[in-house]
Amino acid sequence: FRILVVGRSGVGKSSLISTILGIDKKDFDIQPGRTGKVDIYHEYTSKSNPQFILHDSEGFEAGSFDNWKPVKTFIEEKRHGKLPPKDRLHAIGSN
């Protein structure tokens, strides 16, 4: 099950993924007070269920069209029915 996490900058997308999957926050390029660079294609997986996959995204700000482009591309690539189910995007979560 593959989920993409999206939302505004600084709302805790990476922290949410870290908490859900038990990943150390140092494994994310985030620091208080600044937006980190994120590889939307990086798969964060659950140790107890490696088929549960989360993808992080860069935050959105008003007029941040450049941040939307990789999200749109990722969604378009991962929504195709031709992909095996394990590679498809199943949900988009926002916080």
C-alpha positions in Angstrom: 0.0 0.0 0.0 1.7 3.2 -1.2 0.8 6.7 0.2 2.0 10.1 -0.8 2.1 12.7 2.0 1.5 16.3 0.9 0.9 19.6 2.6 2.1 23.1 3.4 5.7 23.7 4.4 6.5 23.2 8.0 3.4 21.3 9.0 5.2 18.1 9.9 4.9 15.8 6.9 8.4 14.3 7.5 7.7 14.1 11.3 4.5 12.2 10.6 6.2 9.7 8.4 9.0 9.3 11.0 6.4 8.7 13.8 4.3 6.3 11.9 7.2 4.2 10.7 9.6 4.6 13.6 12.3 6.2 11.5 14.8 8.4 13.2 14.3 12.1 12.2 18.0 12.4 11.4 17.2 10.3 8.3 15.3 13.2 6.9 16.8 16.5 5.6 14.7 18.6 8.0 15.7 21.2 10.5 13.5 23.4 12.6 12.6 26.7 10.9 13.5 25.6 7.3 12.1 23.5 4.6 14.1 20.4 3.7 14.8 19.0 0.2 12.8 15.8 -0.3 13.2 13.0 -2.8 9.6 12.2 -3.6 10.7 8.8 -5.0 12.4 7.7 -1.8 10.3 4.8 -0.3 9.9 4.9 3.5 8.8 1.5 4.6 7.5 -0.1 7.8 9.9 -2.7 9.3 6.9 -4.8 10.4 5.2 -4.5 7.0 7.5 -3.6 4.1 4.5 -3.5 1.7 3.4 -0.3 3.6 5.2 2.5 1.8 5.1 6.2 2.4 6.5 9.0 0.1 7.3 12.4 1.4 7.0 15.6 -0.6 8.3 19.2 -0.4 5.9 21.7 1.2 3.6 24.0 -0.7 3.5 27.8 -0.2 1.4 30.3 -2.0 2.7 30.5 -5.6 5.1 27.6 -5.2 4.4 26.1 -8.6 7.9 24.5 -8.8 7.1 22.3 -5.8 3.9 21.1 -7.5 5.6 19.8 -10.7 7.4 16.8 -9.1 4.2 15.9 -7.2 2.1 16.0 -10.3 4.7 13.9 -12.2 4.9 11.4 -9.4 1.1 11.0 -9.3 0.8 10.6 -13.0 3.5 8.0 -13.1 2.2 6.0 -10.2 -1.5 6.0 -11.1 -1.4 3.9 -14.2 -3.2 0.7 -14.2 -0.4 -0.9 -16.2 1.8 -0.8 -13.1 1.8 -3.8 -10.8 -0.4 -3.1 -7.8 2.7 -2.9 -5.5 4.1 0.0 -7.6 0.8 2.1 -7.8 -0.1 5.0 -5.7 -3.0 4.0 -3.6 -3.7 7.2 -1.6 -2.7 10.8 -1.0 -2.6 12.0 2.6 -2.5 15.6 3.6 -1.7 17.1 7.0 
